[in-house]
Amino acid sequence: MSDLDATTPRVFLARHGETEWTKSGQYTGITELDLTPEGVKQVTSTAAHLVGKAKLIDPERVLRVWVSPRKRTQQTFHALFDGVISIDSEKVTLTADIAEWDYGDYEGLLAGEIKANRKEKGLDKERTFDIWRDGCEGGEQVCAAVNAGSPQQITERLDRLTSQIHDIQRPYMHGENPADVVLVAHGLILRAFVKRWLNHPLEMPLPMMISPGAIGILSYKNHDINEPGFFIGMALPPQE
């Protein structure tokens, strides 16, 4: 890695592996599902390539790990680290701040079913349903209260975690000590986290994809905590 990549603290985003509802495309928020056998393989394969001493995610350089409390993310955490090298349990925190969105009435539905249900209720007459803007009936809201200046439910919890990460990484922006962190969570909440990391409102269009079992990387430009950024590519550490 370049000196910049090696010394500036990073935030690794780990999406959980495949579940049966990942395969079917059903909205999965609070429902507890196990990883499928293929989902376990996705995560262990990622771990074999990217997690370990002198690899991209080096446990010796990881200062903190936050894990969503859902079963599928806890299984992913263990598949990532237990088979390669252990993480000190004192570094690991379960937090609802990165639990998947509460989809409310949309839990377990497909995107087409949600749009059809909303049409039957007379919604979305002038514009297509957009979860980033419209939130979820009976679940979490994204921006309904923006104009009133009230806290947004999802933005509030993501900003709270971002502030904690900044507090941890701020003293080490030039590599004074290893200060990487890992978030093990879900597809939509991780994409929401990227937007908030970059100081963008959730409703701002920013097409992103993260596959089950995949790793994303955030950091800072110029060793500056006020210049959050994301990697569109990174060279892997040389193999010893």
Sequence and secondary structure as in RCSB ss.txt:
>XXXX:A:sequence
MSDLDATTPRVFLARHGETEWTKSGQYTGITELDLTPEGVKQVTSTAAHLVGKAKLIDPERVLRVWVSPRKRTQQ
TFHALFDGVISIDSEKVTLTADIAEWDYGDYEGLLAGEIKANRKEKGLDKERTFDIWRDGCEGGEQVCAAVNAGS
PQQITERLDRLTSQIHDIQRPYMHGENPADVVLVAHGLILRAFVKRWLNHPLEMPLPMMISPGAIGILSYKNHDI
NEPGFFIGMALPPQE
>XXXX:A:secstr
  HHHHHS  EEEEE    HHHHHT   SS      HHHHHHHHHHHHHHBSTTSSB GGGEEEEEE SSHHHHH
HHHHHHTTT    GGGEEE GGGS    GGGTT  HHHHHHHHHHTT  SSS   HHHH  TTS  SSTTTTTT 
  HHHHHHHHHHHHHHHHHGGGTTSSS  EEEEEE HHHHHHHHHHHTT  TTS       TT EEEEEEGGG T
TSEEE S        
